[in-house]
Amino acid sequence: MTLTFEEIIVFAGSMSPLICIVVVLFAYARFLEKK
């Protein structure tokens, strides 16, 4: 399942704000792993 960044934003926006929080936390976790 490959989505563009814009599609992810639109999908998260159409869902509940909790989805946005989960996406942000996931991205932050990936950011910490790269350090």
N, C-alpha and C positions, 0 to 999 in steps of 0.2 A: 504494500500500500504506500505509494509514493505521492506526496502532496507538495505543492509549492508553498512557500512561506505565506503568501497571500491567502491561499485556500485554507491553510491552518488557522489563520487569523479570523477569516470569515466564519469558518466552522465553529471555532471557539466562541465567537461573538454571538452566533445564533443559539448556542447552548447556554447553560447557566454559567454565571461568573466563576463557579467552582472549577470548571474546566480550564479557564484561563489561568487560575492559580496553579493547577496541577501542571500545566504546560510550562509555566514560569519556573516552578520548582524543579521540573525535569531538566530544563535547559540550564538552570543554575548548577544542578548536580553534575551535568556533563562538563560545565565550565570548570568546576573544581577538579574533576578527574584529569583534565588536560594540564593542570598546573604541575 
